[in-house]
């Protein structure tokens, strides 16, 4: 199967699974769009909870420049998580991203109290070689008034091997959440090959929680 075929099938699978959200309370769908000065960015997460211990996540990212296709970024990952305890889970994932397919095995720690949510995962990813992948998500969503909250989110991912910092991603969101809609300002940063290639994008975002 070619890369384009894999990409199309993964997107189709994401769309079909997203439609299930209206049929079961165990599935959530969160699409997000960022209109920035350099590029148009789309991502979504689909979460399906088979049980309290078994959880599936589909993440799709697509970033396209307005004037050129040479810096387009795509990322599709399907993750199956098994809860080992309340804060810890074992994750296995397969997907496709620039420059090809990959597989990951990781351990994730999750902590949540009130409006604060923290997730950290570390594990091994194999693409063209084996790398250590670490990811962090920090969300703060304090209530301002009934139905409206402030919204802050920081997400960072890093892939390193014994010789270089292969890939880095940082996303920052700051704004408001009104019922099931989040919106505000967004910053995306991407690094490749020890920072030899770097991309930045800033603009406004809107995100829906289905």
Backbone bond lengths (Angstrom), bond angles and torsions (degrees), N, CA, C in turn:
res aa  C-N    CA-C-N  psi(-1)  N-CA   C-N-CA  omega(-1)  CA-C   N-CA-C  phi
1 X - - - 1.461 - - 1.524 109.72 -
2 X 1.335 117.01 132.36 1.448 120.57 -178.63 1.531 110.43 -77.12
3 X 1.354 114.98 167.78 1.465 120.07 178.98 1.516 111.25 -61.86
4 X 1.369 117.18 -41.87 1.459 120.31 -179.83 1.525 111.51 -63.97
5 X 1.340 116.48 -39.29 1.460 119.87 178.63 1.524 110.81 -65.07
6 X 1.346 115.76 -41.80 1.457 119.97 178.00 1.518 111.05 -62.69
7 X 1.335 116.50 -42.14 1.456 121.54 179.45 1.527 111.00 -62.35
8 X 1.335 117.07 -46.39 1.461 121.30 -179.13 1.522 111.17 -63.79
9 X 1.336 117.29 -43.54 1.457 120.83 179.82 1.520 111.80 -64.88
10 X 1.332 116.28 -39.22 1.466 119.82 179.70 1.523 111.18 -66.64
11 X 1.348 116.65 -40.89 1.461 120.21 177.81 1.524 111.00 -65.57
12 X 1.338 116.59 -40.20 1.460 120.65 177.87 1.514 110.68 -63.31
13 X 1.335 116.39 -42.87 1.453 121.07 178.03 1.526 110.51 -61.13
14 X 1.343 116.59 -41.70 1.460 121.49 179.23 1.518 110.74 -61.34
15 X 1.352 116.44 -44.09 1.461 121.07 -179.34 1.521 111.06 -63.83
16 X 1.331 116.72 -44.94 1.455 120.32 -179.30 1.520 111.64 -64.66
17 X 1.335 116.56 -41.26 1.451 119.45 179.45 1.518 110.99 -69.22
18 X 1.334 116.54 -33.19 1.453 120.25 177.47 1.519 111.76 -62.96
19 X 1.331 117.21 -33.81 1.455 120.67 179.85 1.519 112.81 -69.23
20 X 1.323 116.75 -17.59 1.459 120.55 179.48 1.525 111.60 -71.01
21 X 1.341 117.21 -16.13 1.464 120.58 -175.12 1.521 112.48 -59.17
22 X 1.322 117.39 -28.14 1.452 119.22 179.05 1.513 112.70 -80.71
23 X 1.334 118.38 -5.21 1.444 121.57 -173.50 1.526 112.75 -110.98
24 X 1.307 118.27 -14.02 1.456 120.17 -178.71 1.510 110.26 -147.98
25 X 1.331 116.60 142.91 1.448 122.23 178.72 1.521 111.41 -80.01
26 X 1.320 118.00 -6.37 1.450 121.59 -177.50 1.524 112.27 -89.24
27 X 1.317 117.47 1.42 1.457 121.44 -178.28 1.521 109.92 -121.17
28 X 1.338 116.89 135.40 1.463 121.72 175.13 1.523 109.25 -123.15
29 X 1.326 115.36 150.10 1.460 121.97 -178.79 1.521 107.53 -135.49
30 X 1.347 118.27 123.65 1.466 122.32 -175.61 1.527 110.31 -130.05
31 X 1.338 118.29 87.97 1.476 120.75 175.73 1.522 110.96 -81.46
32 X 1.330 115.88 147.33 1.461 121.67 179.49 1.523 109.50 -139.07
33 X 1.332 116.20 139.68 1.458 122.56 177.71 1.521 109.01 -127.18
34 X 1.345 115.97 131.32 1.463 122.00 176.91 1.527 107.97 -119.15
35 X 1.321 116.53 122.53 1.458 122.27 173.70 1.518 107.58 -101.96
36 X 1.336 116.36 105.93 1.452 121.05 -175.48 1.512 112.83 -111.35
37 X 1.327 116.01 178.69 1.465 119.92 -178.89 1.523 111.98 -75.55
38 X 1.351 118.10 -23.41 1.458 121.38 -178.10 1.514 113.09 -104.36
39 X 1.339 116.97 -36.87 1.454 119.26 -171.75 1.523 111.16 -151.98
40 X 1.321 113.60 167.24 1.461 122.47 173.37 1.523 107.23 -103.31
41 X 1.336 116.27 126.83 1.461 122.18 -172.18 1.522 109.28 -120.90
42 X 1.341 115.04 131.41 1.469 120.55 176.43 1.523 108.80 -129.01
43 X 1.336 116.21 138.58 1.453 120.00 170.50 1.524 108.91 -149.64
44 X 1.321 115.02 154.48 1.453 119.00 172.19 1.521 110.12 -145.57
45 X 1.302 114.42 156.93 1.447 121.44 172.71 1.515 109.10 -125.09
46 X 1.317 116.06 133.94 1.466 122.13 174.03 1.520 106.91 -118.42
47 X 1.320 116.17 124.52 1.459 121.36 178.99 1.520 109.77 -119.22
48 X 1.310 115.84 129.88 1.458 120.77 175.69 1.524 108.51 -127.05
49 X 1.337 115.22 127.41 1.453 121.47 -178.55 1.523 108.99 -104.45
50 X 1.327 115.23 105.65 1.460 119.73 177.80 1.527 110.44 -71.11
51 X 1.336 115.69 -33.96 1.458 122.75 177.74 1.521 107.42 -161.51
52 X 1.318 117.54 -175.49 1.460 120.49 178.57 1.527 111.87 -66.47
53 X 1.324 116.91 -22.11 1.456 120.66 -176.74 1.526 114.11 -104.35
54 X 1.322 117.60 -20.68 1.464 120.85 -174.55 1.519 110.06 -117.14
55 X 1.340 115.94 126.04 1.462 122.12 -171.30 1.527 108.93 -140.31
56 X 1.330 116.53 135.58 1.465 122.28 177.74 1.520 109.68 -114.68
57 X 1.338 116.66 138.62 1.456 121.68 177.21 1.525 110.36 -132.09
58 X 1.322 115.75 133.80 1.464 122.14 173.06 1.520 107.99 -117.62
59 X 1.325 116.93 122.48 1.460 122.58 179.90 1.519 108.84 -119.18
60 X 1.328 116.19 127.82 1.459 122.49 177.90 1.522 109.18 -126.31
61 X 1.333 116.78 130.29 1.467 123.11 177.27 1.517 108.25 -129.08
62 X 1.340 115.99 134.89 1.461 120.12 173.98 1.519 108.08 -142.33
63 X 1.318 116.50 125.04 1.463 122.95 -177.40 1.515 108.01 -126.76
64 X 1.343 117.46 121.11 1.453 120.28 -176.57 1.524 110.58 -130.00
65 X 1.336 115.85 130.99 1.459 121.23 178.81 1.527 110.16 -72.95
66 X 1.328 115.85 154.99 1.460 120.28 179.90 1.524 112.41 -73.12
67 X 1.346 117.16 -35.76 1.460 120.49 -171.23 1.524 114.93 -105.61
68 X 1.322 117.59 -11.82 1.458 119.69 -174.96 1.520 109.68 -153.35
69 X 1.340 115.64 155.40 1.463 121.22 176.60 1.526 112.79 -101.49
70 X 1.335 118.26 -2.36 1.463 119.88 -171.62 1.522 113.06 -68.79
71 X 1.343 117.54 -24.54 1.455 120.67 -179.93 1.524 113.20 -107.05
72 X 1.334 117.18 18.46 1.460 119.72 177.24 1.529 110.67 -61.25
73 X 1.324 115.95 139.59 1.462 122.25 -179.64 1.522 108.29 -121.36
74 X 1.328 116.33 133.07 1.457 120.31 172.89 1.523 108.92 -131.84
75 X 1.313 115.27 148.77 1.457 121.07 -177.97 1.522 107.92 -155.30
76 X 1.311 116.90 121.92 1.467 122.41 176.46 1.525 107.56 -131.57
77 X 1.330 115.70 124.90 1.469 119.60 -179.84 1.522 109.83 -136.84
78 X 1.330 115.73 132.23 1.456 123.22 174.60 1.521 108.60 -112.40
79 X 1.335 116.04 121.24 1.461 121.45 -172.20 1.518 110.69 -122.97
80 X 1.315 115.95 135.12 1.456 122.56 173.37 1.527 107.74 -112.99
81 X 1.336 116.62 124.08 1.460 122.04 -177.24 1.520 110.44 -115.49
82 X 1.333 115.57 135.72 1.462 122.35 176.57 1.522 107.59 -118.39
83 X 1.330 117.67 121.16 1.455 121.65 -178.88 1.528 109.85 -72.77
84 X 1.330 115.62 125.61 1.460 121.02 176.17 1.521 111.02 -93.18
85 X 1.324 115.70 -30.57 1.457 124.29 175.29 1.520 106.45 -157.70
86 X 1.329 118.30 -174.11 1.461 119.56 -178.31 1.526 112.58 -61.65
87 X 1.345 120.21 -44.64 1.470 118.30 -179.62 1.517 115.04 -92.09
88 X 1.332 119.00 -17.16 1.463 121.41 -171.64 1.521 111.96 -110.93
89 X 1.347 115.33 141.32 1.457 120.29 174.87 1.526 109.66 -144.03
90 X 1.326 115.48 149.43 1.454 122.70 176.07 1.519 108.31 -98.88
91 X 1.348 116.65 130.79 1.453 121.29 -175.48 1.519 110.98 -121.62
92 X 1.316 114.97 138.21 1.457 120.71 170.73 1.520 107.73 -128.63
93 X 1.336 116.44 135.81 1.463 120.13 -172.73 1.520 110.79 -141.61
94 X 1.327 114.95 149.53 1.457 122.34 170.26 1.520 107.33 -132.65
95 X 1.343 116.19 153.07 1.448 118.50 -179.52 1.506 112.36 -176.19
96 X 1.328 114.56 -167.92 1.460 121.42 179.19 1.519 107.97 -142.20
97 X 1.323 116.55 138.62 1.461 122.65 178.41 1.517 107.60 -155.55
98 X 1.341 116.27 170.07 1.458 118.70 173.14 1.539 108.31 -59.75
99 X 1.334 120.49 121.72 1.465 127.81 8.27 1.520 114.43 -106.19
100 X 1.354 120.88 10.76 1.452 119.73 -178.30 1.514 112.46 -177.95
101 X 1.350 115.92 -164.15 1.458 121.21 -177.39 1.526 110.45 -77.35
102 X 1.347 115.91 159.06 1.455 120.91 -178.20 1.524 110.05 -151.72
103 X 1.323 115.78 165.16 1.467 123.05 175.20 1.526 108.14 -139.89
104 X 1.335 116.09 144.32 1.465 121.43 -175.04 1.527 110.13 -136.05
105 X 1.327 115.39 143.04 1.463 122.99 170.92 1.522 106.46 -130.22
106 X 1.348 117.23 122.14 1.466 119.97 -172.20 1.520 111.27 -146.01
107 X 1.328 114.35 163.01 1.457 123.10 174.42 1.530 107.52 -115.06
108 X 1.334 117.13 130.81 1.463 121.21 -177.52 1.524 111.54 -117.78
109 X 1.337 114.86 139.23 1.464 122.46 174.49 1.522 108.26 -112.69
110 X 1.336 117.48 133.61 1.454 121.66 -179.37 1.515 109.86 -129.44
111 X 1.349 115.11 136.33 1.465 121.24 177.93 1.515 108.57 -136.83
112 X 1.313 117.11 133.47 1.454 121.03 178.86 1.513 109.61 -142.27
113 X 1.321 115.59 132.63 1.457 122.27 175.22 1.518 108.68 -146.04
114 X 1.319 117.08 120.84 1.453 121.01 -177.88 1.519 111.06 55.99
115 X 1.350 117.73 -128.46 1.471 120.23 -177.91 1.527 113.71 -84.79
116 X 1.335 118.11 2.29 1.467 121.61 -176.45 1.525 110.55 -102.32
117 X 1.343 115.23 132.60 1.466 121.27 178.91 1.522 108.79 -134.51
118 X 1.332 116.35 132.04 1.464 122.44 -176.99 1.523 109.34 -133.30
119 X 1.335 116.44 130.15 1.458 121.73 175.85 1.527 108.88 -132.42
120 X 1.315 115.55 136.94 1.468 120.96 175.45 1.520 107.99 -138.54
121 X 1.333 116.18 132.60 1.460 121.50 179.03 1.520 109.75 -132.83
122 X 1.317 116.19 145.42 1.463 121.87 176.85 1.519 108.35 -144.20
123 X 1.343 115.27 140.67 1.447 119.06 179.66 1.511 111.32 -177.29
124 X 1.327 115.35 -168.36 1.465 122.23 -177.35 1.525 109.96 -104.81
125 X 1.338 115.41 134.12 1.459 121.71 175.04 1.518 109.21 -121.05
126 X 1.320 116.10 134.27 1.463 120.54 176.37 1.514 109.20 -113.35
127 X 1.334 115.93 123.36 1.459 121.75 173.58 1.528 106.91 -128.57
128 X 1.311 118.75 -97.20 1.459 119.80 171.71 1.526 110.23 -84.89
129 X 1.316 116.05 -13.53 1.456 124.02 176.97 1.516 108.01 -163.20
130 X 1.305 116.34 -178.42 1.457 121.77 -177.81 1.524 110.20 -91.10
131 X 1.340 117.07 130.70 1.458 121.50 178.29 1.526 109.98 -132.00
132 X 1.319 115.12 157.95 1.459 122.04 169.49 1.520 107.39 -87.77
133 X 1.330 116.55 122.16 1.464 120.70 178.15 1.526 109.36 -111.46
134 X 1.320 115.56 130.30 1.451 122.26 176.36 1.524 108.54 -125.49
135 X 1.323 116.13 140.58 1.460 120.21 177.82 1.518 109.75 -138.73
136 X 1.323 114.95 147.41 1.459 121.77 -178.30 1.516 109.14 -139.39
137 X 1.324 116.36 136.83 1.459 123.19 173.47 1.515 107.95 -130.84
138 X 1.326 115.74 128.51 1.461 121.92 176.92 1.525 107.86 -129.10
139 X 1.311 116.74 119.39 1.462 122.42 -179.77 1.527 110.12 -123.01
140 X 1.324 115.28 139.74 1.468 121.15 176.83 1.515 107.53 -135.96
141 X 1.331 116.41 120.94 1.451 121.91 -169.67 1.537 110.30 -133.98
142 X 1.345 118.32 64.72 1.469 119.92 -176.07 1.529 112.35 -74.19
143 X 1.311 115.85 142.97 1.456 121.45 -179.72 1.529 110.37 -73.80
144 X 1.336 116.64 130.07 1.458 122.06 176.51 1.523 111.46 -97.88
145 X 1.326 115.94 -42.26 1.451 123.44 175.67 1.517 107.07 -160.25
146 X 1.325 119.18 165.12 1.467 119.41 -177.88 1.525 112.42 -52.58
147 X 1.317 116.54 123.03 1.464 121.87 179.00 1.505 115.16 89.00
148 X 1.342 118.64 -9.06 1.461 121.98 -177.33 1.527 110.57 -133.39
149 X 1.342 115.83 131.33 1.463 122.50 179.09 1.515 109.92 -132.30
150 X 1.318 116.49 156.39 1.462 120.41 166.31 1.525 107.87 -75.56
151 X 1.313 116.77 154.83 1.471 120.13 -178.46 1.515 110.12 -137.82
152 X 1.333 115.65 121.40 1.454 122.59 176.52 1.525 108.21 -131.25
153 X 1.330 115.91 134.28 1.471 119.99 179.80 1.522 109.74 -144.59
154 X 1.314 115.60 131.06 1.459 122.84 173.10 1.515 108.56 -122.81
155 X 1.329 116.32 127.30 1.460 121.23 176.91 1.516 108.75 -130.02
156 X 1.331 116.58 133.47 1.465 121.54 -179.96 1.525 108.97 -139.27
157 X 1.336 115.85 138.77 1.461 123.04 177.02 1.522 108.11 -133.67
158 X 1.325 116.68 137.64 1.464 121.07 179.46 1.521 110.02 -138.90
159 X 1.329 115.90 133.11 1.469 123.12 173.07 1.517 109.23 -115.88
160 X 1.327 117.14 124.44 1.460 121.82 179.80 1.525 109.40 -134.51
161 X 1.338 114.97 150.35 1.459 119.70 169.67 1.533 107.36 -121.50
162 X 1.305 118.44 -160.38 1.461 121.02 -175.83 1.523 112.68 -78.99
163 X 1.335 117.21 -6.32 1.459 118.92 -176.08 1.518 114.35 -122.17
164 X 1.350 118.42 -25.97 1.455 118.53 -175.22 1.523 112.77 -156.43
165 X 1.323 113.63 163.78 1.453 124.28 173.13 1.520 106.18 -88.46
166 X 1.321 116.84 95.74 1.461 120.80 -169.37 1.525 113.56 -71.52
167 X 1.342 116.05 -44.98 1.468 119.30 -172.14 1.517 109.98 -149.42
168 X 1.317 116.01 135.46 1.451 120.98 177.40 1.512 111.25 -137.15
169 X 1.331 116.61 142.77 1.461 122.94 178.57 1.520 108.16 -137.50
170 X 1.336 116.54 132.26 1.458 120.94 171.68 1.536 108.20 -133.98
171 X 1.318 115.30 133.26 1.463 121.71 176.53 1.520 108.62 -129.04
172 X 1.334 115.59 134.77 1.464 120.52 177.15 1.519 108.90 -129.91
173 X 1.338 116.06 133.65 1.451 123.00 177.45 1.524 109.29 -129.12
174 X 1.330 116.23 138.11 1.462 121.89 176.12 1.513 108.42 -143.85
175 X 1.326 116.40 127.21 1.457 118.92 -178.93 1.506 111.88 178.30
176 X 1.332 115.18 -141.95 1.456 122.69 -176.70 1.522 110.08 -127.91
177 X 1.318 115.20 154.49 1.462 121.57 170.21 1.518 108.01 -121.87
178 X 1.322 115.15 120.29 1.460 121.14 176.11 1.517 107.76 -113.71
179 X 1.326 116.08 107.75 1.462 123.06 -174.67 1.530 109.49 55.99
180 X 1.333 119.66 -106.74 1.465 121.10 -176.48 1.523 113.12 -109.33
181 X 1.329 117.58 15.55 1.457 121.90 179.92 1.525 110.19 -118.67
182 X 1.327 115.97 129.42 1.462 122.31 176.47 1.528 108.41 -115.10
183 X 1.339 117.56 140.48 1.462 120.90 -179.77 1.519 109.04 -156.76
184 X 1.353 115.24 158.03 1.458 119.77 -179.89 1.515 110.88 158.73
185 X 1.330 116.05 -147.84 1.465 121.77 -178.92 1.526 109.56 -99.77
186 X 1.333 114.90 149.86 1.463 121.20 -176.57 1.523 110.16 -136.14
187 X 1.329 115.62 145.06 1.461 122.80 172.61 1.518 107.68 -132.84
188 X 1.345 117.22 128.81 1.465 123.51 174.84 1.521 109.34 -119.70
189 X 1.328 116.60 132.61 1.461 122.67 177.46 1.523 108.74 -128.17
190 X 1.340 116.66 134.81 1.470 122.27 178.92 1.511 109.41 -132.67
191 X 1.347 116.29 137.36 1.466 121.67 176.44 1.531 109.46 -129.43
192 X 1.344 114.63 145.11 1.459 121.70 179.62 1.526 108.78 -133.19
193 X 1.343 116.43 141.24 1.469 122.77 170.14 1.530 113.16 51.56
194 X 1.336 115.05 67.34 1.474 121.25 178.32 1.523 112.96 59.78
195 X 1.333 116.49 28.33 1.456 119.95 178.32 1.511 114.17 79.88
196 X 1.346 117.44 7.85 1.463 119.80 178.90 1.527 111.06 -62.79
197 X 1.321 115.71 -30.14 1.467 121.21 175.90 1.513 107.86 -125.19
198 X 1.326 116.32 124.01 1.455 121.43 -178.10 1.523 109.67 -131.85
199 X 1.330 115.47 140.28 1.458 122.01 178.53 1.517 108.94 -127.65
200 X 1.335 115.66 139.40 1.458 120.82 176.87 1.526 109.04 -129.26
201 X 1.313 114.83 149.07 1.457 120.18 175.91 1.525 108.27 -153.05
202 X 1.321 117.16 137.31 1.467 122.36 178.29 1.519 108.44 -140.99
203 X 1.316 115.40 145.05 1.452 119.47 -179.69 1.508 110.56 179.76
204 X 1.324 116.36 -144.15 1.460 121.83 179.33 1.520 109.25 -117.07
205 X 1.329 115.89 150.67 1.455 120.54 -179.29 1.522 110.29 -127.39
206 X 1.334 114.68 156.30 1.444 122.12 169.31 1.523 107.44 -139.46
207 X 1.324 115.82 136.48 1.468 122.27 -174.47 1.516 108.68 -138.58
208 X 1.325 116.08 134.55 1.462 121.52 -179.73 1.519 109.43 -112.61
209 X 1.315 115.53 145.63 1.468 121.87 178.25 1.518 108.73 -114.10
210 X 1.336 115.55 106.52 1.454 120.54 179.08 1.529 109.76 -101.13
